[in-house]
C-alpha cells in the first residue's frame, strides 16, 4: 500500500541551474538522509533529473538497494524562460493566484497538476525528490494553508511525510 510518501526537497546546492552540484554541507546531508530512510519501508525512489536532486538521494538509493528513477515531471517549476531579478515577488503572486503566470512560464495550477500526476500514479511507499516550489505546491494541494511563507521556510534538504490515508502532510526532517 502507498499510504506514506516521503517528499524530499534537495540538499543545499551551488546554484539553481539543472547541473548545479551539492555543497559540502549538501553532500553530508545526503549521507544523513540514507540513515534516516533506513527503516521506512521504502519500495521506490523517484527524482527530478536535476543533478542536485539526484545527488541528494543517491546515497539512500545505494543504501536501500533500490534503483533511482528519474521523472521529468519532478523538475522545478519554470516561472519564466528568462532570468528575473524580482522572482520572489512573482512566486508570491503565484501563491496568491494559482493561475498567475509570466509569458512562457508555468502557473501554480499547472505545476501542481504536473506533480499530482506523479503522486496519483504511485502504488507503493515512495520517496519523491524534487524542488522547493514544486513540492510546496504539492503540499498545498493537501494543506490549503501552506503558502509563500511556508515555502520560504523550507530547508535544504527538507523531508515531509504525506499520509494518503489521512490526506495530511507532516514535516519530519
DSSP file (Angstrom, degrees, kcal/mol; ACC not computed):
  #  RESIDUE AA STRUCTURE BP1 BP2  ACC     N-H-->O    O-->H-N    N-H-->O    O-->H-N    TCO  KAPPA ALPHA  PHI   PSI    X-CA   Y-CA   Z-CA
    1    1 A X              0   0    0      0, 0.0   124,-0.6     0, 0.0     3,-0.3   0.000 360.0 360.0 360.0 148.7    0.0    0.0    0.0
    2    2 A X        +     0   0    0    122,-0.2   162,-0.3     1,-0.2   122,-0.2  -0.088 360.0 137.8 -99.7  33.0    1.2    3.5   -0.7
    3    3 A X        +     0   0    0    120,-0.1   161,-3.3   160,-0.1   162,-0.6   0.813  67.1  40.6 -52.2 -38.7   -0.1    5.1    2.5
    4    4 A X  E     -A  163   0A   0     -3,-0.3   122,-0.7   159,-0.2     2,-0.4  -0.952  62.1-177.5-120.2 130.2    3.0    7.2    3.1
    5    5 A X  E     -Ab 162 126A   0    157,-2.1   157,-3.5    -2,-0.5     2,-0.6  -0.966  19.8-140.5-117.4 140.6    5.0    9.1    0.5
    6    6 A X  E     -Ab 161 127A   0    120,-2.7   122,-3.4    -2,-0.4     2,-0.6  -0.905  10.7-157.6-103.6 125.2    8.2   11.0    1.5
    7    7 A X  E     -Ab 160 128A   0    153,-3.3   153,-2.6    -2,-0.6     2,-0.5  -0.901  12.5-169.8-103.2 119.0    8.6   14.3   -0.2
    8    8 A X  E     -Ab 159 129A   0    120,-3.4   122,-2.5    -2,-0.6     2,-0.4  -0.940  14.8-152.3-117.9 121.1   12.3   15.4   -0.2
    9    9 A X  E     -Ab 158 130A   0    149,-2.6   149,-0.9    -2,-0.5   148,-0.6  -0.757  42.1 -98.6 -82.6 136.4   13.5   18.9   -1.2
   10   10 A X        -     0   0    0    120,-1.8   147,-0.2    -2,-0.4    43,-0.1  -0.034  41.0-101.2 -54.6 157.3   17.0   18.6   -2.5
   11   11 A X        -     0   0    0     41,-0.5   146,-0.2   145,-0.2    15,-0.1  -0.157  60.1 -57.3 -72.7 172.5   20.0   19.3   -0.3
   12   12 A X        -     0   0    0    144,-0.7    11,-1.9    10,-0.1     2,-0.2  -0.267  65.3-169.8 -56.1 131.2   22.0   22.6   -0.4
   13   13 A X  B     -F   22   0B   0      9,-0.3     9,-0.3    -3,-0.1    -1,-0.1  -0.757  35.1-116.2-125.0 168.8   23.4   23.2   -3.8
   14   14 A X  S    S-     0   0    0      7,-2.9     2,-0.3    -2,-0.2     8,-0.1   0.577  89.5 -24.4 -80.6 -11.0   25.8   25.6   -5.5
   15   15 A X        -     0   0    0      6,-0.3    -2,-0.1     2,-0.1    37,-0.1  -0.956  64.2 -93.2-176.0-169.2   23.1   27.1   -7.7
   16   16 A X  S    S+     0   0    0     -2,-0.3    -1,-0.0    -3,-0.1    36,-0.0   0.545  78.8 108.4-106.0 -12.1   19.8   26.8   -9.4
   17   17 A X  S >  S-     0   0    0      1,-0.1     3,-2.3     2,-0.1    -2,-0.1  -0.291  83.5-108.3 -67.8 155.0   20.8   25.5  -12.9
   18   18 A X  T 3  S+     0   0    0      1,-0.3    33,-2.6    32,-0.1    34,-0.4   0.774 119.3  50.5 -54.3 -28.6   20.0   21.8  -13.7
   19   19 A X  T 3  S+     0   0    0     31,-0.2    -1,-0.3    32,-0.1    -2,-0.1   0.408  79.2 132.1 -91.9   2.7   23.7   20.9  -13.4
   20   20 A X    <   -     0   0    0     -3,-2.3    32,-0.3     1,-0.1     2,-0.2  -0.290  47.2-143.2 -59.5 136.6   24.3   22.6  -10.0
   21   21 A X        -     0   0    0      1,-0.1    -7,-2.9    30,-0.1    -6,-0.3  -0.490  21.1 -92.8 -96.5 167.0   26.1   20.3   -7.6
   22   22 A X  B     -F   13   0B   0     -9,-0.3    -9,-0.3    -2,-0.2    -1,-0.1  -0.510  36.6-123.8 -76.3 148.0   25.7   19.9   -3.9
   23   23 A X     >  -     0   0    0    -11,-1.9     4,-2.4    -2,-0.2     5,-0.2  -0.247  37.7 -94.0 -74.7 175.5   27.8   21.9   -1.5
   24   24 A X  H  > S+     0   0    0      1,-0.2     4,-2.0     2,-0.2     5,-0.2   0.921 131.4  48.8 -58.5 -43.7   29.9   20.1    1.1
   25   25 A X  H  > S+     0   0    0      1,-0.2     4,-2.7     2,-0.2    -1,-0.2   0.915 109.4  52.7 -61.9 -42.7   27.0   20.5    3.6
   26   26 A X  H  > S+     0   0    0      1,-0.2     4,-2.1     2,-0.2    -2,-0.2   0.883 107.3  51.6 -60.5 -40.1   24.6   19.2    1.0
   27   27 A X  H  X S+     0   0    0     -4,-2.4     4,-1.7     2,-0.2    -1,-0.2   0.902 111.1  47.4 -64.5 -41.2   26.7   16.1    0.4
   28   28 A X  H  X S+     0   0    0     -4,-2.0     4,-2.2     1,-0.2    -2,-0.2   0.913 110.6  51.7 -66.6 -41.8   26.8   15.4    4.2
   29   29 A X  H  X S+     0   0    0     -4,-2.7     4,-2.0     1,-0.2    -1,-0.2   0.876 106.2  55.4 -61.5 -36.9   23.0   15.9    4.4
   30   30 A X  H  X S+     0   0    0     -4,-2.1     4,-1.2     1,-0.2    -1,-0.2   0.901 107.9  48.3 -62.7 -41.0   22.5   13.4    1.6
   31   31 A X  H  X S+     0   0    0     -4,-1.7     4,-1.1     1,-0.2     3,-0.3   0.900 109.5  53.2 -64.3 -40.3   24.5   10.8    3.5
   32   32 A X  H  X S+     0   0    0     -4,-2.2     4,-2.1     1,-0.2     3,-0.2   0.852 102.4  58.6 -64.0 -34.7   22.4   11.6    6.6
   33   33 A X  H  X S+     0   0    0     -4,-2.0     4,-2.4     1,-0.2    -1,-0.2   0.868  97.8  60.4 -63.0 -35.5   19.2   11.0    4.6
   34   34 A X  H  < S+     0   0    0     -4,-1.2     4,-0.3    -3,-0.3    -1,-0.2   0.897 108.1  44.5 -59.3 -39.6   20.4    7.5    3.8
   35   35 A X  H >< S+     0   0    0     -4,-1.1     3,-1.1    -3,-0.2     4,-0.3   0.908 110.7  54.6 -68.9 -42.4   20.4    6.7    7.5
   36   36 A X  H 3< S+     0   0    0     -4,-2.1     3,-0.4     1,-0.2    -2,-0.2   0.880 111.3  44.1 -58.5 -40.7   17.0    8.4    8.1
   37   37 A X  T >< S+     0   0    0     -4,-2.4     3,-1.5     1,-0.2     5,-0.4   0.448  83.5 103.7 -87.0   0.0   15.3    6.3    5.4
   38   38 A X  T <  S+     0   0    0     -3,-1.1     3,-0.3    -4,-0.3    -1,-0.2   0.853  91.4  26.3 -52.2 -44.8   16.9    3.0    6.5
   39   39 A X  T 3  S+     0   0    0     -3,-0.4    -1,-0.3    -4,-0.3    -2,-0.1  -0.056  91.3 101.7-113.3  31.7   13.8    1.6    8.3
   40   40 A X  S <  S-     0   0    0     -3,-1.5    -1,-0.2     2,-0.0    -2,-0.1   0.464  86.6-118.9 -98.2  -1.3   10.9    3.4    6.5
   41   41 A X        +     0   0    0     -3,-0.3    84,-0.2    -4,-0.2     2,-0.1   0.800  45.6 178.4  71.2  28.5    9.8    0.5    4.2
   42   42 A X        +     0   0    0     -5,-0.4    -1,-0.2     1,-0.1    84,-0.2  -0.421  16.8 175.0 -67.7 136.1   10.6    2.4    1.0
   43   43 A X        +     0   0    0     82,-2.8     2,-0.3     1,-0.3    83,-0.2   0.514  63.6  26.4-115.8 -13.4    9.9    0.5   -2.2
   44   44 A X  E     -c  126   0A   0     81,-1.2    83,-2.2    22,-0.1     2,-0.4  -0.998  56.0-155.5-154.4 147.0   10.6    3.1   -4.8
   45   45 A X  E     -cd 127  68A   0     22,-0.6    24,-2.1    -2,-0.3     2,-0.4  -0.994  11.7-176.4-127.3 126.7   12.6    6.3   -5.4
   46   46 A X  E     +cd 128  69A   0     81,-3.0    83,-2.7    -2,-0.4     2,-0.3  -0.976  11.0 179.8-120.6 135.2   11.6    9.0   -7.9
   47   47 A X  E     -cd 129  70A   0     22,-2.8    24,-2.7    -2,-0.4    27,-0.2  -0.967  34.8-107.2-136.2 150.1   13.8   12.0   -8.5
   48   48 A X        -     0   0    0     81,-1.9     6,-0.2    -2,-0.3    24,-0.2  -0.436  38.2-122.0 -58.1 146.5   13.9   15.1  -10.6
   49   49 A X  S    S+     0   0    0     22,-0.3    -1,-0.1     4,-0.1     2,-0.1   0.521  77.3 117.0 -75.6  -2.5   16.6   14.7  -13.2
   50   50 A X  S >> S-     0   0    0      1,-0.1     4,-2.2    24,-0.1     3,-0.7  -0.414  75.5-122.6 -65.9 141.8   18.4   17.8  -12.0
   51   51 A X  H 3> S+     0   0    0    -33,-2.6     4,-2.9     1,-0.2     5,-0.2   0.864 108.6  54.9 -54.4 -43.6   21.9   16.9  -10.6
   52   52 A X  H 3> S+     0   0    0    -34,-0.4     4,-1.1   -32,-0.3   -41,-0.5   0.840 110.0  46.6 -65.3 -32.3   21.2   18.4   -7.1
   53   53 A X  H <> S+     0   0    0     -3,-0.7     4,-1.3     2,-0.2    -1,-0.2   0.930 114.1  46.8 -72.8 -46.3   18.1   16.2   -6.7
   54   54 A X  H >X S+     0   0    0     -4,-2.2     4,-1.6     1,-0.2     3,-0.6   0.935 112.2  50.2 -60.1 -47.3   19.8   13.0   -7.9
   55   55 A X  H 3X S+     0   0    0     -4,-2.9     4,-0.5     1,-0.2    -1,-0.2   0.803 105.1  59.4 -63.8 -28.7   22.9   13.7   -5.7
   56   56 A X  H 3< S+     0   0    0     -4,-1.1    -1,-0.2    -5,-0.2     4,-0.2   0.867 117.2  29.2 -66.2 -36.2   20.6   14.2   -2.7
   57   57 A X  H <X S+     0   0    0     -4,-1.3     4,-2.5    -3,-0.6     3,-0.3   0.516  92.5  93.1-108.3  -5.9   19.1   10.8   -2.9
   58   58 A X  H  X S+     0   0    0     -4,-1.6     4,-2.6     1,-0.2     5,-0.2   0.917  87.0  51.2 -54.6 -47.2   21.9    8.6   -4.4
   59   59 A X  H  X S+     0   0    0     -4,-0.5     4,-2.4     1,-0.2    -1,-0.2   0.877 111.3  49.1 -60.1 -34.8   23.3    7.5   -1.0
   60   60 A X  H  > S+     0   0    0     -3,-0.3     4,-2.5    -4,-0.2     6,-0.2   0.927 109.9  50.2 -68.1 -45.0   19.8    6.5    0.0
   61   61 A X  H  X>S+     0   0    0     -4,-2.5     5,-2.2     1,-0.2     4,-1.0   0.920 113.6  46.3 -59.1 -44.0   19.2    4.5   -3.2
   62   62 A X  H  <5S+     0   0    0     -4,-2.6     3,-0.4    -5,-0.2    -1,-0.2   0.929 112.9  49.1 -64.2 -45.5   22.5    2.7   -2.7
   63   63 A X  H  <5S+     0   0    0     -4,-2.4    -2,-0.2     1,-0.2    -1,-0.2   0.853 117.6  40.6 -63.9 -35.4   21.9    2.0    1.0
   64   64 A X  H  <5S-     0   0    0     -4,-2.5    -1,-0.2    -5,-0.1    -2,-0.2   0.556 106.6-125.1 -90.2  -8.5   18.4    0.6    0.2
   65   65 A X  T  <5 +     0   0    0     -4,-1.0     2,-0.3    -3,-0.4    -3,-0.2   0.851  64.0 137.7  67.3  33.9   19.5   -1.3   -2.9
   66   66 A X      < -     0   0    0     -5,-2.2    -1,-0.2    -6,-0.2    -2,-0.1  -0.845  58.1-109.7-112.2 148.0   16.8    0.5   -5.0
   67   67 A X        -     0   0    0     -2,-0.3     2,-0.8    -3,-0.1   -22,-0.6  -0.446  27.5-127.6 -69.3 149.7   17.1    2.0   -8.5
   68   68 A X  E     -d   45   0A   0     -2,-0.1     2,-0.4   -24,-0.1   -22,-0.2  -0.878  27.3-159.8-100.3 105.3   16.9    5.7   -8.7
   69   69 A X  E     -d   46   0A   0    -24,-2.1   -22,-2.8    -2,-0.8     2,-0.4  -0.727   3.5-147.5 -90.8 130.8   14.2    6.5  -11.2
   70   70 A X  E     -d   47   0A   0     -2,-0.4     2,-0.4   -24,-0.2   -22,-0.2  -0.781  12.5-171.1 -98.2 142.4   14.2   10.0  -12.8
   71   71 A X    >   -     0   0    0    -24,-2.7     3,-2.2    -2,-0.4   -22,-0.3  -0.970  20.5-151.0-137.3 118.5   11.0   11.6  -13.8
   72   72 A X  G >  S+     0   0    0     -2,-0.4     3,-1.6     1,-0.3    -1,-0.1   0.743  94.3  71.5 -58.8 -24.8   10.8   14.8  -15.9
   73   73 A X  G 3  S+     0   0    0      1,-0.3    -1,-0.3    41,-0.1    45,-0.1   0.619  90.5  62.3 -68.9  -9.6    7.6   15.8  -14.2
   74   74 A X  G <  S+     0   0    0     -3,-2.2    57,-0.3   -27,-0.2   -26,-0.3   0.339  74.4 118.3 -99.0   6.5    9.6   16.5  -11.0
   75   75 A X  S <  S-     0   0    0     -3,-1.6    56,-0.1     1,-0.1     3,-0.1  -0.307  78.3 -85.1 -66.6 159.0   11.7   19.3  -12.4
   76   76 A X        -     0   0    0      1,-0.1    -1,-0.1    54,-0.1     2,-0.1  -0.271  51.8 -94.2 -64.2 151.2   11.4   22.7  -10.8
   77   77 A X        -     0   0    0     -3,-0.1     2,-0.8     1,-0.1    -1,-0.1  -0.417  34.5-130.1 -64.9 137.8    8.6   24.9  -11.9
   78   78 A X        +     0   0    0      1,-0.2    28,-3.3    -2,-0.1     3,-0.1  -0.833  25.0 179.7 -95.4 109.3    9.6   27.4  -14.6
   79   79 A X  S    S-     0   0    0     -2,-0.8    23,-0.7     1,-0.3     2,-0.3   0.889  73.6 -10.5 -71.5 -39.7    8.5   30.9  -13.6
   80   80 A X        -     0   0    0     25,-0.1    -1,-0.3    24,-0.1    24,-0.1  -0.980  56.1-128.4-159.3 144.5    9.9   32.4  -16.7
   81   81 A X  S    S+     0   0    0     22,-0.6     2,-0.3    -2,-0.3    23,-0.1   0.621  98.0  61.3 -73.7  -9.8   12.2   31.4  -19.5
   82   82 A X  S    S-     0   0    0      1,-0.0    -3,-0.0    -3,-0.0    -2,-0.0  -0.892 100.9 -94.8-115.0 148.2   14.3   34.5  -18.9
   83   83 A X        -     0   0    0     -2,-0.3     2,-0.4     1,-0.1    -2,-0.1  -0.292  39.3-152.8 -60.0 142.3   16.1   35.3  -15.6
   84   84 A X    >   -     0   0    0      1,-0.1     3,-0.6    -4,-0.1     4,-0.1  -0.961  18.4-161.6-120.3 134.2   14.2   37.5  -13.2
   85   85 A X  T 3  S+     0   0    0     -2,-0.4     3,-0.2     1,-0.2    -1,-0.1   0.793  99.0  41.7 -79.9 -28.1   15.7   39.9  -10.7
   86   86 A X  T >> S+     0   0    0      1,-0.2     4,-1.2     2,-0.1     3,-0.6  -0.203  73.1 135.8-110.0  40.0   12.4   40.1   -8.8
   87   87 A X  H <>  +     0   0    0     -3,-0.6     4,-2.2     1,-0.2    -1,-0.2   0.819  65.2  61.3 -61.4 -34.0   11.5   36.4   -9.0
   88   88 A X  H 3> S+     0   0    0     -3,-0.2     4,-2.7     1,-0.2    -1,-0.2   0.892 101.1  54.1 -61.4 -38.6   10.4   36.1   -5.3
   89   89 A X  H <> S+     0   0    0     -3,-0.6     4,-2.3     1,-0.2    -1,-0.2   0.904 109.5  48.0 -60.5 -40.7    7.7   38.7   -5.9
   90   90 A X  H  X S+     0   0    0     -4,-1.2     4,-2.0     2,-0.2    -2,-0.2   0.864 109.5  52.2 -70.2 -36.1    6.4   36.5   -8.8
   91   91 A X  H  X S+     0   0    0     -4,-2.2     4,-1.3     2,-0.2    -2,-0.2   0.937 110.2  49.3 -62.4 -45.0    6.5   33.4   -6.7
   92   92 A X  H >X S+     0   0    0     -4,-2.7     4,-1.7     1,-0.2     3,-0.6   0.924 109.9  50.6 -60.8 -44.0    4.5   35.2   -4.0
   93   93 A X  H 3X S+     0   0    0     -4,-2.3     4,-2.2     1,-0.2    -1,-0.2   0.882 107.1  55.2 -59.9 -36.9    1.9   36.3   -6.6
   94   94 A X  H 3< S+     0   0    0     -4,-2.0    -1,-0.2     1,-0.2    -2,-0.2   0.752 105.8  51.1 -72.4 -22.1    1.6   32.8   -7.8
   95   95 A X  H << S+     0   0    0     -4,-1.3    -1,-0.2    -3,-0.6     3,-0.2   0.820 112.7  46.8 -77.0 -32.5    0.8   31.6   -4.3
   96   96 A X  H  < S+     0   0    0     -4,-1.7     2,-0.4     1,-0.3    -2,-0.2   0.822 126.6  27.1 -75.7 -32.0   -1.9   34.3   -4.1
   97   97 A X    ><  -     0   0    0     -4,-2.2     3,-2.0    -5,-0.2    11,-0.3  -0.915  67.6-161.0-135.9 105.3   -3.3   33.4   -7.6
   98   98 A X  T 3  S+     0   0    0     -2,-0.4    11,-3.0     1,-0.3    12,-0.3   0.668  93.1  52.2 -64.5 -15.8   -2.8   29.9   -8.8
   99   99 A X  T 3  S+     0   0    0      9,-0.2    -1,-0.3     8,-0.2     2,-0.2   0.446  81.0 118.0 -98.2  -0.8   -3.4   30.9  -12.4
  100  100 A X    <   +     0   0    0     -3,-2.0     8,-0.6    -7,-0.2     2,-0.3  -0.453  36.9 155.8 -65.8 131.8   -0.8   33.7  -12.4
  101  101 A X        -     0   0    0     -2,-0.2     2,-0.2     6,-0.1     6,-0.1  -0.986  37.6-126.7-155.7 152.6    2.0   33.1  -14.9
  102  102 A X    >   -     0   0    0    -23,-0.7     3,-2.8    -2,-0.3     2,-0.1  -0.556  55.6 -71.8 -90.1 161.8    4.5   35.1  -16.8
  103  103 A X  T 3  S+     0   0    0      1,-0.3   -22,-0.6    -2,-0.2    -1,-0.1  -0.338 124.3   6.5 -57.1 124.5    4.9   34.7  -20.6
  104  104 A X  T 3  S+     0   0    0      1,-0.3    -1,-0.3   -24,-0.1     2,-0.1   0.442 111.6 112.9  81.5  -0.7    6.4   31.3  -21.2
  105  105 A X    <   -     0   0    0     -3,-2.8     2,-0.5   -26,-0.2    -1,-0.3  -0.423  68.4-109.7 -99.7 176.2    6.2   30.4  -17.5
  106  106 A X        -     0   0    0    -28,-3.3    -4,-0.1    -2,-0.1    -6,-0.0  -0.902  26.1-132.4-110.4 130.8    4.2   27.8  -15.7
  107  107 A X     >  -     0   0    0     -2,-0.5     4,-2.4     1,-0.1     5,-0.2  -0.334  25.0-113.1 -73.3 161.4    1.3   28.7  -13.4
  108  108 A X  H  > S+     0   0    0     -8,-0.6     4,-2.8   -11,-0.3     5,-0.2   0.898 118.5  56.7 -59.2 -40.5    1.0   27.2   -9.9
  109  109 A X  H  > S+     0   0    0    -11,-3.0     4,-2.1     1,-0.2    -1,-0.2   0.930 110.2  42.5 -57.7 -48.1   -2.1   25.4  -11.1
  110  110 A X  H  > S+     0   0    0    -12,-0.3     4,-1.9     2,-0.2    -1,-0.2   0.896 115.1  49.1 -69.0 -40.1   -0.3   23.7  -14.0
  111  111 A X  H  X S+     0   0    0     -4,-2.4     4,-2.1     2,-0.2     5,-0.2   0.903 111.1  50.7 -65.6 -40.4    2.8   22.8  -11.9
  112  112 A X  H  X S+     0   0    0     -4,-2.8     4,-2.4     1,-0.2    -2,-0.2   0.911 109.3  50.4 -63.6 -42.6    0.5   21.4   -9.1
  113  113 A X  H  X S+     0   0    0     -4,-2.1     4,-1.6    -5,-0.2    -1,-0.2   0.881 108.3  54.9 -62.1 -37.5   -1.3   19.3  -11.7
  114  114 A X  H  X S+     0   0    0     -4,-1.9     4,-0.8     1,-0.2    -2,-0.2   0.938 112.2  40.1 -62.5 -48.6    2.0   18.0  -13.0
  115  115 A X  H  X S+     0   0    0     -4,-2.1     4,-2.1     1,-0.2     3,-0.4   0.841 111.1  57.8 -74.7 -30.4    3.3   16.8   -9.7
  116  116 A X  H  X S+     0   0    0     -4,-2.4     4,-2.9     1,-0.2    -1,-0.2   0.833  98.8  60.9 -65.2 -30.1   -0.1   15.4   -8.7
  117  117 A X  H  < S+     0   0    0     -4,-1.6     4,-0.4     2,-0.2    -1,-0.2   0.837 106.3  47.2 -64.6 -30.4    0.0   13.2  -11.8
  118  118 A X  H >< S+     0   0    0     -4,-0.8     3,-1.2    -3,-0.4     4,-0.5   0.960 113.6  46.0 -70.5 -53.4    3.1   11.7  -10.3
  119  119 A X  H >< S+     0   0    0     -4,-2.1     3,-1.4     1,-0.3    -2,-0.2   0.895 110.0  53.9 -57.5 -43.7    1.6   11.1   -6.9
  120  120 A X  T 3< S+     0   0    0     -4,-2.9    -1,-0.3     1,-0.3    -2,-0.2   0.653 104.8  55.7 -69.8 -14.3   -1.6    9.7   -8.3
  121  121 A X  T <  S+     0   0    0     -3,-1.2    -1,-0.3    -4,-0.4     2,-0.2   0.524  85.5 105.2 -92.7  -6.1    0.3    7.1  -10.3
  122  122 A X    <   +     0   0    0     -3,-1.4  -120,-0.1    -4,-0.5     3,-0.1  -0.510  37.7 174.7 -84.1 143.4    2.2    5.6   -7.3
  123  123 A X        +     0   0    0     -2,-0.2     2,-0.3  -122,-0.1    -1,-0.1   0.355  62.8  40.8-125.7   2.1    1.2    2.3   -5.9
  124  124 A X  S    S-     0   0    0   -122,-0.2  -122,-0.2  -123,-0.1     2,-0.1  -0.954 101.2 -66.0-146.9 164.7    3.9    1.7   -3.2
  125  125 A X        +     0   0    0   -124,-0.6   -82,-2.8    -2,-0.3   -81,-1.2  -0.328  66.5 178.6 -56.1 122.7    5.8    3.6   -0.5
  126  126 A X  E     -bc   5  44A   0   -122,-0.7  -120,-2.7   -83,-0.2     2,-0.5  -0.937  34.5-138.2-135.2 147.1    7.9    6.0   -2.4
  127  127 A X  E     -bc   6  45A   0    -83,-2.2   -81,-3.0    -2,-0.3     2,-0.5  -0.934  21.2-162.2 -99.4 128.1   10.5    8.8   -1.9
  128  128 A X  E     -bc   7  46A   0   -122,-3.4  -120,-3.4    -2,-0.5     2,-0.5  -0.965   3.8-165.7-111.1 120.6    9.9   11.8   -4.2
  129  129 A X  E     +bc   8  47A   0    -83,-2.7   -81,-1.9    -2,-0.5  -120,-0.2  -0.930  30.8 123.2-110.9 122.2   12.8   14.1   -4.6
  130  130 A X  E     -b    9   0A   0   -122,-2.5  -120,-1.8    -2,-0.5     2,-0.3  -0.541  53.4 -60.7-149.7-146.6   12.2   17.5   -6.2
  131  131 A X     >  -     0   0    0    -57,-0.3     4,-2.7  -122,-0.2     5,-0.3  -0.784  42.8-105.9-123.1 158.2   12.5   21.2   -5.7
  132  132 A X  H  > S+     0   0    0     -2,-0.3     4,-2.5     1,-0.2     5,-0.2   0.863 112.2  43.9 -53.2 -51.7   11.0   23.7   -3.2
  133  133 A X  H  > S+     0   0    0      1,-0.2     4,-1.9     2,-0.2    -1,-0.2   0.922 116.4  46.7 -66.8 -42.8    8.4   25.4   -5.2
  134  134 A X  H  > S+     0   0    0      1,-0.2     4,-1.8     2,-0.2    -1,-0.2   0.922 114.6  46.6 -65.3 -43.9    7.0   22.3   -6.8
  135  135 A X  H  X S+     0   0    0     -4,-2.7     4,-2.9     1,-0.2     5,-0.2   0.882 109.0  55.8 -65.7 -37.2    6.9   20.4   -3.5
  136  136 A X  H  X S+     0   0    0     -4,-2.5     4,-2.4    -5,-0.3    -1,-0.2   0.894 107.3  49.9 -60.8 -39.1    5.3   23.4   -1.8
  137  137 A X  H  X S+     0   0    0     -4,-1.9     4,-1.2     2,-0.2    -1,-0.2   0.872 110.4  49.8 -68.6 -36.1    2.5   23.3   -4.4
  138  138 A X  H >X S+     0   0    0     -4,-1.8     4,-0.6     2,-0.2     3,-0.6   0.946 111.8  47.5 -64.6 -47.7    2.0   19.6   -3.8
  139  139 A X  H >X S+     0   0    0     -4,-2.9     4,-2.5     1,-0.2     3,-1.5   0.905 107.7  57.4 -58.8 -41.5    1.8   20.1   -0.1
  140  140 A X  H 3< S+     0   0    0     -4,-2.4    -1,-0.2     1,-0.3    -2,-0.2   0.811  96.2  63.0 -60.8 -30.4   -0.6   23.0   -0.7
  141  141 A X  H << S+     0   0    0     -4,-1.2    -1,-0.3    -3,-0.6    -2,-0.2   0.742 115.5  32.1 -68.7 -19.9   -2.9   20.6   -2.5
  142  142 A X  H << S+     0   0    0     -3,-1.5     2,-0.4    -4,-0.6    -2,-0.2   0.669 131.1  34.4-103.6 -26.0   -3.3   18.6    0.8
  143  143 A X    ><  -     0   0    0     -4,-2.5     3,-2.4    -5,-0.2    -1,-0.2  -0.855  67.5-167.3-131.7  94.8   -3.0   21.6    3.2
  144  144 A X  T 3  S+     0   0    0     -2,-0.4    -4,-0.1     1,-0.3    -1,-0.1   0.689  84.9  63.5 -60.7 -18.6   -4.5   24.7    1.6
  145  145 A X  T 3  S+     0   0    0      2,-0.1     2,-0.6     5,-0.0    -1,-0.3   0.595  72.8 107.9 -82.1  -9.8   -2.9   26.9    4.3
  146  146 A X    <   +     0   0    0     -3,-2.4     2,-0.1    -7,-0.2    -3,-0.1  -0.574  54.6 155.4 -70.9 115.1    0.6   26.0    3.1
  147  147 A X     >  -     0   0    0     -2,-0.6     4,-2.3    -7,-0.0     5,-0.2  -0.410  55.0 -59.5-129.5-160.6    1.7   29.3    1.5
  148  148 A X  H  > S+     0   0    0      1,-0.2     4,-2.5     2,-0.2     5,-0.2   0.891 126.9  51.5 -56.2 -46.4    4.5   31.5    0.4
  149  149 A X  H  > S+     0   0    0      1,-0.2     4,-1.5     2,-0.2    -1,-0.2   0.895 109.7  50.3 -61.4 -40.4    5.9   32.0    3.9
  150  150 A X  H  > S+     0   0    0      2,-0.2     4,-0.5     1,-0.2    -1,-0.2   0.906 109.7  51.1 -63.9 -41.4    6.0   28.2    4.4
  151  151 A X  H >< S+     0   0    0     -4,-2.3     3,-1.3     1,-0.2    -2,-0.2   0.927 108.1  52.4 -59.7 -45.2    7.8   27.8    1.1
  152  152 A X  H 3< S+     0   0    0     -4,-2.5    -1,-0.2     1,-0.3    -2,-0.2   0.822 108.9  51.1 -60.9 -30.4   10.4   30.4    2.2
  153  153 A X  H 3< S+     0   0    0     -4,-1.5    -1,-0.3    -5,-0.2    -2,-0.2   0.483  80.7 117.8 -88.8  -2.8   11.0   28.4    5.4
  154  154 A X    <<  -     0   0    0     -3,-1.3     4,-0.1    -4,-0.5     2,-0.1  -0.428  59.1-136.0 -65.0 136.5   11.6   25.1    3.7
  155  155 A X        -     0   0    0     -2,-0.1     2,-0.4     2,-0.1     3,-0.1  -0.322  21.1 -93.6 -86.2 172.8   15.1   23.8    4.4
  156  156 A X  S    S+     0   0    0      1,-0.4  -144,-0.7    -2,-0.1  -145,-0.2  -0.917 120.0  20.2-124.6 102.0   17.6   22.2    2.1
  157  157 A X  S    S+     0   0    0   -148,-0.6    -1,-0.4    -2,-0.4     2,-0.3   0.594  88.0 170.1 -84.6 168.4   17.0   19.4    2.5
  158  158 A X  E     -A    9   0A   0   -149,-0.9  -149,-2.6    -3,-0.1     2,-0.5  -0.989  16.0-156.7-134.0 144.2   13.5   19.1    3.9
  159  159 A X  E     -A    8   0A   0     -2,-0.3    13,-2.8  -151,-0.2    14,-1.6  -0.987  10.7-178.6-126.4 126.0   11.6   15.9    4.3
  160  160 A X  E     -AE   7 171A   0   -153,-2.6  -153,-3.3    -2,-0.5     2,-0.6  -0.949  19.3-141.5-119.3 141.4    7.8   15.8    4.6
  161  161 A X  E     -AE   6 170A   0      9,-3.2     9,-2.7    -2,-0.4     2,-0.7  -0.918  12.5-156.9-101.9 124.4    5.7   12.7    5.0
  162  162 A X  E     -AE   5 169A   0   -157,-3.5  -157,-2.1    -2,-0.6     2,-0.8  -0.897   3.3-157.1-102.6 110.6    2.5   12.7    3.0
  163  163 A X  E  >> -AE   4 168A   0      5,-2.8     4,-1.7    -2,-0.7     5,-1.5  -0.787   6.7-170.9 -88.5 109.0   -0.1   10.4    4.6
  164  164 A X  T  45S+     0   0    0   -161,-3.3    -1,-0.2    -2,-0.8  -160,-0.1   0.770  84.5  55.4 -73.9 -24.5   -2.5    9.5    1.8
  165  165 A X  T  45S+     0   0    0   -162,-0.6    -1,-0.2     1,-0.2  -161,-0.1   0.925 119.7  31.1 -71.2 -43.8   -4.9    7.8    4.2
  166  166 A X  T  45S-     0   0    0   -163,-0.2    -2,-0.2     2,-0.2    -1,-0.2   0.647 100.6-133.4 -85.8 -16.0   -5.2   11.0    6.4
  167  167 A X  T  <5 +     0   0    0     -4,-1.7     2,-0.3     1,-0.3    -3,-0.2   0.897  65.4 124.3  59.4  42.0   -4.7   13.4    3.4
  168  168 A X  E   < -E  163   0A   0     -5,-1.5    -5,-2.8   -25,-0.0     2,-0.4  -0.923  54.0-141.7-131.7 156.5   -2.2   15.3    5.6
  169  169 A X  E     -E  162   0A   0     -2,-0.3     2,-0.4    -7,-0.2    -7,-0.2  -0.958  15.2-167.3-119.6 136.3    1.4   16.3    5.3
  170  170 A X  E     -E  161   0A   0     -9,-2.7    -9,-3.2    -2,-0.4     2,-0.6  -0.980  22.9-129.0-124.9 133.7    3.9   16.3    8.2
  171  171 A X  E     +E  160   0A   0     -2,-0.4   -11,-0.3   -11,-0.2    -2,-0.0  -0.712  35.3 167.0 -74.8 122.5    7.4   17.9    8.4
  172  172 A X              0   0    0    -13,-2.8   -12,-0.2    -2,-0.6    -1,-0.2   0.583 360.0 360.0-116.6 -14.3    9.6   15.1    9.6
  173  173 A X              0   0    0    -14,-1.6   -13,-0.1   -18,-0.0    -2,-0.1   0.299 360.0 360.0-161.4 360.0   13.1   16.3    9.0
